[in-house]
Amino acid sequence: MEEMRNQILKYLEKNSRADLGELAVLLDSDEVTIANEMAQMEKEKIICGYHTLIDWDKAGVERVNALIEVSVKPQRDKGFDKTAERICNYPEVTAVYLTSGGYDLIVTVEGKTLMEVSRFVSGKLSPIEDVISTTTHFILKKYKDHGTLMFHKNKSERMLVTP
Amino acid sequence: MREPLSKKIVEIKPSGIRKFFDMVSEMPDAISLGVGEPDFDTPWRIREEGIYSLERGRTFYTSNSGLKELKIEIGKYLQRKINVSYDPNSEIIVTVGGSEGIDIALRAMLDPGDEVLIPQPSYVSYLPCTILANGTPVVIPLKEENDFKLTAEELEAAITPKTKLLVLPFPNNPTGAIMTREDLEPVAEVVKKHDLYVLSDEIYSELTYGCDHVSIAALPGMRDRTLVINGFSKGFAMTGWRLGYICGQKHIAEQMLKIHQFAIMCAPTNSQYAAIEGLRNCDDEVQQMRTAYNQRRRYLLHEFGKMGLSCFEPFGAFYVFPSIKEFGMTSEEFATRLLDEEKVAAVPGTAFGECGEGFLRVSYAYSLDDLKEAIGRLGRFVERLRSC
């Protein structure tokens, strides 16, 4: 079962829209088994969500993303958790990671305009007690996101018929 | 003017695939199920190593038999994969694709009149290369009811006092058939009994599904009777790099090396450097490709099942070989009409030998989306044929 679960996860990670019947064929299983396993993994929070990767530029919608390095003063018994969890509460925050290196947290933020993101950093993030400093990097262009290329690759030059 | 050509070459028919290729080339909107090479790009780390070797100025010949480092890695790889050990110094020759291995093996081993047993359907070059090497090809037609495996009985029946060599092309192009240890054992017994040699073309050895590839060279008493051909084209998605290898006992390898030395010199240097990276660090990439092929294989078999198209289950390479006998036309007619009417290119079974009549080679070296589109069209075509 472990093996089947891994196969389901590997497939869904790249294509969460897979049709159950099709998945059953590809993974040499049956629809009921796959549906049960997926439901169980959702319950166990192994599957945490089904998202869609969107190129908002192409959709003509203005979005600004920033990656913010945050230095945090750790707290006795709680380490960085309390501050990190607090930062997670803001809807404009899309990811929060604890990292090794020169900073403690990496926070990604999404807003409609540069101004909006700047205001968030100066008005909400920096003033948080225990946040020592922040460095904001605005994302200018996405080349690859979630393992997917965001630019057009040259068409295959493979010949149509070969032995 | 005198006739410039040798009678031998003029009498050899060009590959049956060529004709089909020309037809398809004039149809830009055709979708193809007709290729014999992976749809994946060569894994990036391999490509990068090739680029780096050029940057380093590694643009010279290598030794005739190939880079020592590469031969050592090939030796380790074969030990790990097929459990046969070859001395990198004297028993491994790096060739220009697996194809060159076929050629130098036949040329090194055949005298005029020696018979070579060639199971068909199989890859297009065994038969002409045998003729070019002055051997006499003897075809063993494989049967669908045996899942296109070679049986000991079929082999026994084809042997004459002149038989010297058996070509063993598994996992098979075009049928996708494989031979398991149990299938190989009786064949090996017949080979030993009649004192034959085996040319085992294992270029698809990385692509087996549900069980690992077994080489006949690994069976008792078979190592020194077998030449193993393999390469990087299929498993590592490196067709254009033209890199393969042939392994066998020193006594034969020494003579093959002479042909390679005089005709080729050495395999491409930057491909050799790139391939070292492939053997050292690409198990994960190869596994990912294998998983994808296996999913597509299941998808095709499932769809053929729904269409009612009869097809044995192949466990190797990236081909399925459905039967089209119910439609009462030749493979070539079927493939030509499929191309004309639905713009789907698939290769007629007869391109791989006369006994491929009644079958179609369908390649699944395509993305699932491409396969879905092509299968939709094939389904429509089959339905139309049945309704009239």
Interface residues (C-beta under 8 A of the other chain):
Chain A: K10 Y11 E22 V25 L26 L27 D28 S156 R158 M159 L160 V161 T162 P163
Chain B: S15 I17 F20 F21 V24 S25 A30 S32 G34 V35 G36 E37 D39 Y123 V124 S125 N173 T291 Q295 R298 Y299 H302 A345 V347 A351 L368
